[in-house]
Amino acid sequence: MEKEIIKKVISEIPDNLTGVDRQRVIGEKVNNFSLEERTALRKFLESAMTKMKENDASDIDLGGYGCTGFIWYRIHGIKKSDESFGNFAPLETDVLCQNLLTQTQMNYLYENRNLDFSYKIEKDGKLFRYRADMYFDLDHLALNCRFISNIIRPFKNLNLHPNVVKALSLKTDKYGLTLITGITGSGKSSTLDSIIDANNKTIEAHIVIIASPIETVHTSNKCIIRHREVGRDVRSFKAGAIQALRQDPDIIVIGEMRDPDTIITSLEITDSGHKVYSTLHTASAVESIDRIIGECPSEEQERVRMRLADTLRCVMSQKLVSTVDGKRILTKEIMLMTPSIMAAIKNNNTGEIYQMINEGKANGMTTMEQDLLRLVNEGKITEPEAENFANNKKRMRELLGIA
């Protein structure tokens, strides 16, 4: 039935149309579907999305030439195609993708060639939520959806030093910026959710979460928790952060520091006496500091450097590493602000910080290489895997005793 509905649309598309013009026509045709037709197409795609939980998959991909007509899953870090749903031409997946969208979302996609959005499915009394990204790939549409687990990882499972726990808790540290960093798919959002949940259970406060899109929806416990999705509830991260100051917050969560305006605004609201959490796509603490300063205009960098040194409390850089049993485990580098690190940032000597972290184990700090070594010694990962994921491979080989 799905193929018949899709083919009816494709047969009506002029051959001379390409790119956005063709997608606009497909969108018009999709909007003219009957409710039954739209529902049938959605149910087909939703069946593939709900299968993610059954497969223990984190992501699903489809569309464009890259997927070769199949639906793909990422399972324990590895992409695998699933041929059980059949094979679809790029034009056919264009229809499937656009059928998930509202007219407003379609217009945004045509204009920006990319759309971040959240999607939810209610099935058998259960709610499945996804973070989705739709984008253009050689004139066709591609879609990635990441499954958002309703289960928040217990904070204690992060195995953090008491000093780190204090830095992350509003109960013991009322002020300052904490960064959770790592590449895409490294579990930053899950760690941030664990931190939010821990605060929600331990102190009476107001938490404002600004994200694009909203992933986990937290239930207010001891805290009032507001969720503001960029594009739906607020226009931008910067606007959301500024508006939050008028909403009597104790904690402000900024989903990602994407641009200089957001970076500078985040530092300013932290400097005004709030606790702020955010994320960056960086692999280490030192890289995070350099990235924040380097992203800002040259005339602002000295001011940003001083403000960052004064407001930064903790940087947790993390990766998900393949284990000996074929799963994945969290490894992390943790930097806590000390007078020495503060001076290194202010004096533009960030190259010295790695050694300070390396020597700060008693205070709760650890380098990525030290944590990888711990996992090797515990028999959870192999030595080659540790070397592969290390930021400082020379140092990793020294720790492993490899010539």
N, C-alpha and C positions, 0 to 999 in steps of 0.2 A: 504493500500500500504506500509506503514512504516513497519508493522509487517512482511510482505513478504520479504522485503529487508533485514531486520535484521535476520530473520530465515535462509536465504540463507547463511549468514556469520557463524552463530552459528553451522549449520549442518556440516561445513567444519573444525571445530576446534577439534583437537585430544582430546579425553577424558582424557588422561594422563597429559595434560598441566595444570599448575596452576600458580598463582601469576603473576609476571612480564613477564614470558615467554608466558603465555597465552595472556596477554595484547599486547605484541609485535606482536603476530600472528593476533590478532584482528585489530591492527593498519595497518598491511600489507594488510589485506583484505579490510579495509575501504579505503585505498589509491588506491585500484584497482577498486573501484566503478566508475561508469560513472558519469559525471557531473550531469545528471538528478537525479540519485540515491542520491548523496550527497546533492543536493539541496532539494530534497523531505524530507530527514531526518532533515535537518537544519530548513526547514520551519515548520515542526511539532513542534520541540523544541522551535523555535522562537515564535510560536503562544502562547505557555505557558509562555514565558518570557514577551511578550508584554502585556499579561493579567495582569501582576503585577500592571500596572498603573490603569487599570480598577478596580482592587481589592483594591487599595490603600495599596499594599503590599510592604514591604521593601526588602524581600528576597524570593528566590525560592530554593528548595532543591530537588534532585532526586538521585537515584542510591544507590547501596549497599543494604544490608539486612535491614538497619535501616529505610528506607523509605517505607518498606512493599509493594513495587511495584508501589506506587503512587507518584505523584508530590505534593509537599508541599509548602505552602506559609506562610510567617510570616506577619500577619495583625495586626497592632497596638500592636505589641509585642508578639502576640500569634501564635504558629505554628498550621496550619490546613491543612489536606490533601484535595486534589481535585481529586475526582474519575472520573471527566468528560473526562479526557484524556486517561482513561483505565489503565490497570494494566500491569506492565512490570517486567519480571524476571531480576535478577542482570546482567546476561550475555547480555540481551537486552539493558539495560541502559549503559553497557560498550560500546556498539557500538554507541549508541546515543551520549555519552560523547566524545568519541574519534573523532567522525565525526566533532566536532567543531574545532578541532586542526589542525595546520600545522605539517609537519614532524619534524621541529625543536622543536616545543612545545611537541610533543609526546616523542621525545628522552629525553628531560629535565624531563618530568613526569616519565618515566621509571627509570631514573638515581636517581632522588631525591624523588620519591614517592609523590610529591606534586608540583603543578604548580599554581602560581598566574598569572592571565592575564586579559586583558581588552577585552571586546567584544561589538560590536556595530551592530545595526539592522537599516536599512533604510526601512521605510514602509509608504506609502501614503504621501511622502514628509516630513516625520518626522524622526528624528534621535533619537534612543533609545540606551543608553549606560549602560554597566554593569561592575561591578568589580567581577571577577570570581575566584574561588578557586577550583581546582580539586585535589582529593587526594584518596589514597588507603584506603579501608575499608574491612578487611577480604578478601583480594585478588581481590576485585572488586573496581570499580571506583564510587566515589560519587562526586557530584557537588553542590556547592553553588554559586548563583549569586545574587549580590546586585544591585538593580536598582539605577542608578545615575541620579538624577533629573537635568534637564537642568535649573531649576529655582534656583537661588542662594538666600538664605534667606537674606532679607535686614539687614544690619549691625545694624540699629537702633532697630530692633526687639530683639536683644540680651539684651536690657535694661541695659546697662553698665554705671557705674559711670563715670563722666568726667575724673577722674584720670586714670581709666582703659583705656578709649578711647585714652588718650594721650600716655599711655605706649604701645598701640598696633599700633599706627600710626607712620610711618616713618617721617611724616611731623613734629612731635613734639618730637620724640625720635629716633635718627639715629642709635642706637646701642643697642645690648643686645639680650638675649635669652628669648623667650616666649614659654611656653609649654601648649598644650591643651591635657588634659588627661581624661581617662575614660575607662571603659570596652568596649569590642567589641559591636558595635551597639548603642553606647551612643551619637552618633551625632558629634564626633570629627571632621570628615572630613567636615561636613556642616558648623560648626563654623569656621574652618580654611578657607574655601572658602569665607565666609562672610568677614573675616578679609582681605584676599587678595583682594577681590573685592572693599572693602572700600579704600584701599591704591591705587588701580588701578584707582579710580575715583578722587583722591584728590591730587596726587603728581606725578611729572614726574620722573620716575625711571626705573630700570631694575630688574625684579623679575625672579629668576630661581627656578622652582619647580622640585624636585627630588622625585619620588614616585614609589611605587610598588603595584598595577599598577597605572597609571594616571587615575584619576576619572574625575572630572569636568575639561573641557577644557575652560580656560578663554580667552576671546577676549581682545586683547590689546586695552587699552583706552588711559589714560595718560602714562601708563607704557608699556614697552616692556615686554611680559611675555613668557618665555621659559618653555616648558614641556619636561622633560627627564624621560622616564620610565626605571626603573631598569630591566635589562635583554634584553631590546630592544634598548635603546639609550645609556645606560651606564651600566657597569658591576655590580656596587654596590653603596649603599648609600655613603660609604666612598669615592669611586672614584669620584662620582658625586659632592660631596661637595668640594673636593680638586680641581677638574677641574673648578668648578664654580668660584673660586678665580681668574682664568685667563680670565673670561668672563665679567669683569667689572660689577658685580652685586651690587645692593643696598640691596636687600632682598634675602635671600636664604631659601627656604622651604624644609625641610628634612622630608619626609612623616612619618617616624617613627624611633625612636632611638631603634634599635633592639639588638645591641651588643656593647661591650666595644669600639671597633674601631670607630664605628659611633658616640658614645657618646663623646669620646675624641676629634675626628675630629670636631664635632659640636661646642664644647667649644673653640677649637683653632681658628676656622674661625670666631666665635663671638668675640673672644679676638683680632682678627686682625682688628676689626672696622666695622663689618657688623651686620645687623639686621637679626636674624635667628628665624624661627618658626619651631616647631616640635611637635610630639605627643608621648605619652607614655600610656601603658596599666596600669594605676594606678588610685586609687579611691580618692586620696586626695593630697593636696599640700605637706604635710609632707612626705607621702609615696613616692611621686615623687622624692623629694630630696634624701631620703634614698636609693631609687632604683638606681638612677644614680650613686651615690657613691659606693653602694654595688656591682653593676654590674662590676665595674672596678677591675683589679688586685690589691691585697693588697698593693703592693709597689707603686701604682699610686694613691691610694685613697686620701692621704693627699693633693697632688697636684691638683687632681680633685675637692676636697672640696673647696680649696681656689679659684680656677678658677671659679667654679660654683657660689660661693658667689659674685664674682666680676662681672659676666656677666649676671646672671639671672635677669629678669625684672618683669616677671609676670607668674603665674601658674593659669590656669583655669581648674578645675576638674569638670566634668559634668556627669549627669545621665539623662535618660529619664524615667519619672515617670508616672504611669497610673493615669488618671484624673477621676473625678466622672462621666463624660459623655462617658467613655470608650476609650478615645484617650490617647495621651501621651504629656507631657510637659517637657521642659528643666528646670532642677534645677542645680545650680552650686556653687562651692566653689572657691573663688578668693583670691589669695595672691599676693600682690605687694611688691616689694623689698623695705625695709626700713633699716636704720642703725641698728636697733635692730635685725631684721631678718638676716641681713648680718652677724652680730656678732654671732648670734646663730648657723648659718651654719659653720662659721669658727672655732668656739669653740666646735663643735660637740654636741651642745645642741638643736638638732632639736625638742626634746620633748616639748620645750617651745613655739614653733612657733604657735601651734593651738590656744593658749590663746592670742597671739599677733594678729592673724587674727580675733579672737572673739571680740577683743577690737578695731579693726581697721575700724569699719563701716564708720566713718567720712571720712576716706581716700579712701574709695571705696572697702574695703575688706569685705568678708562675709564667714562664715563657711557653710558647706553643711547643717548643722542643722538649722542655722538661715534662710537660703533660703527655706528650707522645711517648716519651721514655717510660713514664709510669704505666701506660697502657701496654707497652711491650713487656715490661716486667711482670705485669699481671696476667700475661698470656692472652690478652684480648685482641691484639693486632700483631702483625708480623713486622720485622725490622724493615723490609723493603717498603711496606705501606707507610711506616713512620717517616722514612726518608722522603717518600713521594709527597707527603702532606706537609712536611716541614717548611717553614718560611726561610730558615737559615740552614741550608742543607749541610754546609761545612760543619756547623756546630752540632747538627744532628748526628753526623757520622762520628764526631768526637765522642759524644755521649754514648753512642752504641759501640764504641771501640772498633770502628771500621777504619782501616787504613785509607 
